[in-house]
Amino acid sequence: TVADFRTILGYAQQHHLARLTFWSANRDRPCTGGGADSCSGVAQQAWDYTRVFAQYTG
């Protein structure tokens, strides 16, 4: 969930991780009418997860 990503972001900020990434950023958008390999398959707005991780500056 986006809340989980915020938790991960907080951990990365607290521990000064060198890099914070996630797999398949191109899927960071909702599906329209069923699952596909080009969308997340979860209820979200486009780029919700990317916006959370974009806050990380190392």
GUKERO-813514 format. One record per residue: y, z, x of N, C-alpha, C, O, CB in turn. Coordinates in nm, 4 decimals. Glycine has a CB too. Layout:
N
<pt <Y,Z,X>,<Y,Z,X>,<Y,Z,X>,<Y,Z,X>,<Y,Z,X>>
...
end
This chain:
58
<pt <-0.1186,0.0000,0.0834>,<0.0000,0.0000,0.0000>,<0.1246,0.0000,0.0876>,<0.1177,0.0248,0.2080>,<0.0000,0.1211,-0.0947>>
<pt <0.2370,-0.0278,0.0259>,<0.3633,-0.0217,0.0995>,<0.3885,0.1220,0.1468>,<0.4423,0.1430,0.2555>,<0.4813,-0.0719,0.0110>>
<pt <0.3501,0.2194,0.0662>,<0.3649,0.3598,0.1070>,<0.2831,0.3887,0.2326>,<0.3288,0.4615,0.3207>,<0.3216,0.4542,-0.0071>>
<pt <0.1639,0.3330,0.2415>,<0.0825,0.3493,0.3621>,<0.1522,0.2879,0.4829>,<0.1497,0.3451,0.5919>,<-0.0561,0.2854,0.3427>>
<pt <0.2139,0.1727,0.4642>,<0.2860,0.1087,0.5743>,<0.4038,0.1956,0.6187>,<0.4342,0.2015,0.7378>,<0.3357,-0.0316,0.5325>>
<pt <0.4694,0.2621,0.5258>,<0.5790,0.3523,0.5632>,<0.5262,0.4693,0.6460>,<0.5925,0.5140,0.7395>,<0.6518,0.4048,0.4372>>
<pt <0.4083,0.5184,0.6123>,<0.3460,0.6254,0.6902>,<0.3148,0.5772,0.8312>,<0.3407,0.6482,0.9283>,<0.2177,0.6751,0.6213>>
<pt <0.2598,0.4576,0.8429>,<0.2293,0.3999,0.9740>,<0.3579,0.3802,1.0539>,<0.3617,0.4082,1.1737>,<0.1544,0.2652,0.9585>>
<pt <0.4623,0.3327,0.9884>,<0.5919,0.3155,1.0538>,<0.6417,0.4486,1.1090>,<0.6876,0.4553,1.2230>,<0.6948,0.2564,0.9556>>
<pt <0.6330,0.5529,1.0298>,<0.6756,0.6851,1.0751>,<0.5977,0.7315,1.1967>,<0.6556,0.7879,1.2895>,<0.6604,0.7859,0.9637>>
<pt <0.4674,0.7085,1.1975>,<0.3841,0.7451,1.3121>,<0.4280,0.6678,1.4363>,<0.4428,0.7252,1.5441>,<0.2350,0.7183,1.2819>>
<pt <0.4485,0.5379,1.4203>,<0.4895,0.4539,1.5332>,<0.6235,0.5001,1.5897>,<0.6419,0.5035,1.7114>,<0.4984,0.3065,1.4902>>
<pt <0.7165,0.5355,1.5020>,<0.8475,0.5820,1.5476>,<0.8363,0.7163,1.6188>,<0.9022,0.7387,1.7204>,<0.9442,0.5931,1.4294>>
<pt <0.7543,0.8042,1.5665>,<0.7385,0.9367,1.6253>,<0.6715,0.9305,1.7617>,<0.7056,1.0076,1.8514>,<0.6582,1.0258,1.5326>>
<pt <0.5760,0.8388,1.7779>,<0.4979,0.8317,1.9012>,<0.5417,0.7183,1.9936>,<0.4784,0.6944,2.0964>,<0.3522,0.8155,1.8679>>
<pt <0.6487,0.6489,1.9582>,<0.7076,0.5438,2.0429>,<0.6042,0.4402,2.0868>,<0.5915,0.4102,2.2055>,<0.7726,0.6062,2.1661>>
<pt <0.5314,0.3867,1.9903>,<0.4329,0.2837,2.0209>,<0.5023,0.1608,2.0783>,<0.6149,0.1288,2.0403>,<0.3519,0.2464,1.8949>>
<pt <0.4351,0.0928,2.1693>,<0.4923,-0.0262,2.2322>,<0.5007,-0.1426,2.1349>,<0.5904,-0.2262,2.1459>,<0.4102,-0.0664,2.3537>>
<pt <0.4088,-0.1489,2.0402>,<0.4054,-0.2621,1.9470>,<0.3540,-0.2154,1.8118>,<0.2668,-0.1291,1.8026>,<0.3167,-0.3768,2.0020>>
<pt <0.4102,-0.2747,1.7071>,<0.3653,-0.2460,1.5706>,<0.3517,-0.3795,1.4987>,<0.4513,-0.4477,1.4742>,<0.4655,-0.1495,1.4947>>
<pt <0.2305,-0.4164,1.4654>,<0.2047,-0.5458,1.4020>,<0.1025,-0.5287,1.2905>,<0.0414,-0.4228,1.2759>,<0.1548,-0.6496,1.5059>>
<pt <0.0852,-0.6340,1.2127>,<-0.0241,-0.6357,1.1168>,<-0.0782,-0.7768,1.1042>,<-0.0092,-0.8749,1.1318>,<0.0219,-0.5825,0.9798>>
<pt <-0.2026,-0.7841,1.0621>,<-0.2742,-0.9105,1.0555>,<-0.2240,-0.9949,0.9401>,<-0.1994,-0.9435,0.8310>,<-0.4238,-0.8866,1.0418>>
<pt <-0.2089,-1.1219,0.9634>,<-0.1848,-1.2224,0.8602>,<-0.0555,-1.2015,0.7816>,<-0.0578,-1.1879,0.6593>,<-0.2995,-1.2240,0.7655>>
<pt <0.0558,-1.1990,0.8521>,<0.1862,-1.1836,0.7863>,<0.2125,-1.2947,0.6855>,<0.2876,-1.2753,0.5899>,<0.2976,-1.1813,0.8903>>
<pt <0.1516,-1.4103,0.7062>,<0.1722,-1.5213,0.6121>,<0.1130,-1.4923,0.4741>,<0.1410,-1.5647,0.3787>,<0.1107,-1.6491,0.6681>>
<pt <0.0317,-1.3875,0.4625>,<-0.0247,-1.3486,0.3322>,<0.0576,-1.2394,0.2649>,<0.0151,-1.1856,0.1627>,<-0.1690,-1.3009,0.3492>>
<pt <0.1729,-1.2055,0.3185>,<0.2553,-1.0967,0.2660>,<0.3349,-1.1430,0.1441>,<0.4578,-1.1492,0.1458>,<0.3505,-1.0442,0.3748>>
<pt <0.2611,-1.1747,0.0396>,<0.3197,-1.2173,-0.0888>,<0.2123,-1.2041,-0.1959>,<0.0930,-1.2068,-0.1656>,<0.3746,-1.3656,-0.0816>>
<pt <0.2545,-1.1899,-0.3203>,<0.1557,-1.1742,-0.4276>,<0.0853,-1.3061,-0.4594>,<0.1387,-1.4140,-0.4335>,<0.2232,-1.1196,-0.5538>>
<pt <-0.0335,-1.2962,-0.5151>,<-0.1075,-1.4139,-0.5609>,<-0.0644,-1.4486,-0.7036>,<-0.0266,-1.3607,-0.7811>,<-0.2615,-1.3891,-0.5542>>
<pt <-0.0703,-1.5726,-0.7357>,<-0.0423,-1.6153,-0.8730>,<-0.1711,-1.6675,-0.9336>,<-0.2116,-1.7806,-0.9069>,<0.0701,-1.7242,-0.8776>>
<pt <-0.2350,-1.5859,-1.0144>,<-0.3552,-1.6293,-1.0834>,<-0.4837,-1.6179,-1.0048>,<-0.5659,-1.7095,-1.0088>,<-0.3388,-1.7667,-1.1247>>
<pt <-0.5037,-1.5095,-0.9338>,<-0.6292,-1.4894,-0.8640>,<-0.6121,-1.4846,-0.7138>,<-0.5077,-1.5229,-0.6609>,<-0.7254,-1.5975,-0.9000>>
<pt <-0.7139,-1.4377,-0.6458>,<-0.7098,-1.4244,-0.5014>,<-0.7129,-1.5578,-0.4289>,<-0.7642,-1.6571,-0.4805>,<-0.8238,-1.3404,-0.4557>>
<pt <-0.6584,-1.5583,-0.3111>,<-0.6568,-1.6779,-0.2271>,<-0.6366,-1.6343,-0.0828>,<-0.5995,-1.5199,-0.0567>,<-0.5449,-1.7778,-0.2719>>
<pt <-0.6607,-1.7249,0.0105>,<-0.6419,-1.6908,0.1513>,<-0.4966,-1.7039,0.1955>,<-0.4662,-1.6867,0.3136>,<-0.7292,-1.7788,0.2377>>
<pt <-0.4066,-1.7340,0.1020>,<-0.2652,-1.7493,0.1358>,<-0.1768,-1.6425,0.0715>,<-0.0544,-1.6555,0.0710>,<-0.2174,-1.8861,0.0938>>
<pt <-0.2388,-1.5360,0.0169>,<-0.1623,-1.4288,-0.0463>,<-0.2401,-1.2982,-0.0342>,<-0.3561,-1.2978,0.0070>,<-0.1323,-1.4618,-0.1956>>
<pt <-0.1759,-1.1881,-0.0702>,<-0.2349,-1.0567,-0.0440>,<-0.3373,-1.0119,-0.1466>,<-0.4327,-0.9423,-0.1118>,<-0.1276,-0.9554,-0.0367>>
<pt <-0.3196,-1.0498,-0.2709>,<-0.4104,-1.0032,-0.3749>,<-0.3788,-0.8640,-0.4260>,<-0.4568,-0.8082,-0.5032>,<-0.5495,-1.0057,-0.3240>>
<pt <-0.2657,-0.8058,-0.3848>,<-0.2229,-0.6757,-0.4358>,<-0.0883,-0.6920,-0.5054>,<-0.0160,-0.7888,-0.4816>,<-0.2137,-0.5705,-0.3210>>
<pt <-0.0556,-0.5959,-0.5917>,<0.0735,-0.6000,-0.6608>,<0.1843,-0.5709,-0.5603>,<0.1890,-0.4623,-0.5024>,<0.0776,-0.4978,-0.7790>>
<pt <0.2720,-0.6659,-0.5398>,<0.3807,-0.6507,-0.4440>,<0.4838,-0.7602,-0.4661>,<0.4581,-0.8579,-0.5364>,<0.3275,-0.6545,-0.2990>>
<pt <0.5995,-0.7433,-0.4061>,<0.6986,-0.8494,-0.3978>,<0.6769,-0.9215,-0.2648>,<0.6212,-0.8644,-0.1710>,<0.8454,-0.7928,-0.4099>>
<pt <0.7200,-1.0444,-0.2572>,<0.7048,-1.1196,-0.1321>,<0.7723,-1.0451,-0.0171>,<0.8857,-0.9988,-0.0293>,<0.7643,-1.2620,-0.1463>>
<pt <0.7024,-1.0349,0.0915>,<0.7481,-0.9778,0.2192>,<0.7703,-0.8271,0.2153>,<0.8404,-0.7748,0.3019>,<0.8756,-1.0444,0.2611>>
<pt <0.7136,-0.7549,0.1186>,<0.7290,-0.6092,0.1132>,<0.6821,-0.5422,0.2419>,<0.7523,-0.4572,0.2966>,<0.6518,-0.5526,-0.0053>>
<pt <0.5655,-0.5794,0.2901>,<0.5087,-0.5151,0.4086>,<0.5856,-0.5544,0.5340>,<0.6072,-0.4714,0.6223>,<0.3606,-0.5520,0.4238>>
<pt <0.6265,-0.6787,0.5421>,<0.7050,-0.7246,0.6567>,<0.8371,-0.6487,0.6649>,<0.8800,-0.6109,0.7738>,<0.7311,-0.8761,0.6474>>
<pt <0.9014,-0.6262,0.5511>,<1.0291,-0.5533,0.5506>,<1.0127,-0.4106,0.6046>,<1.1018,-0.3596,0.6725>,<1.0872,-0.5490,0.4080>>
<pt <0.9010,-0.3474,0.5752>,<0.8776,-0.2123,0.6276>,<0.8640,-0.2174,0.7791>,<0.9327,-0.1434,0.8496>,<0.7509,-0.1494,0.5640>>
<pt <0.7771,-0.3029,0.8301>,<0.7541,-0.3076,0.9743>,<0.8731,-0.3646,1.0503>,<0.8890,-0.3353,1.1688>,<0.6309,-0.3896,1.0043>>
<pt <0.9560,-0.4441,0.9867>,<1.0748,-0.4993,1.0534>,<1.1738,-0.3891,1.0912>,<1.2619,-0.4111,1.1742>,<1.1437,-0.6026,0.9627>>
<pt <1.1603,-0.2724,1.0318>,<1.2474,-0.1597,1.0658>,<1.2145,-0.1012,1.2025>,<1.2936,-0.0252,1.2584>,<1.2364,-0.0514,0.9598>>
<pt <1.0981,-0.1363,1.2564>,<1.0548,-0.0777,1.3832>,<1.1233,-0.1462,1.5002>,<1.1186,-0.2684,1.5138>,<0.9027,-0.0875,1.3981>>
<pt <1.1863,-0.0668,1.5835>,<1.2552,-0.1215,1.7004>,<1.1966,-0.0711,1.8313>,<1.2514,-0.0974,1.9384>,<1.4022,-0.0873,1.6944>>
<pt <1.0854,0.0011,1.8233>,<1.0179,0.0472,1.9434>,<1.0796,0.1711,1.9964>,<1.0347,0.2239,2.0981>,<1.0189,-0.0577,2.0483>>
end
